[in-house]
Amino acid sequence: MAHITFTPTVTPITEFLMRPLRAVGSFMVAIMESNSRIQLVDKLNAMSDAELAELGVKRDEIVHYVFKDTFYI
């Protein structure tokens, strides 16, 4: 039985080419994390199930609850 192992090598040129892509990705993540709706989702996820029940929200409905005026699902 044959086994093939592939180990990608990082060369200076591939590192140079990947740097702008990483920067764009980091920028997109920063934008999403600063969004007030994402912060509200995080806050609701941190609540207990009893606290969510007081709001009338189930844990699996948090995203729909936060974005209900944006997405019509």
Secondary structure, DSSP 8 states (H G I E B T S, - for coil): -----------HHHHHHHHHHHHHHHHHHHHHHH-HHHHHHHHHHHS-HHHHHHHT--GGGHHHHHTTTT---
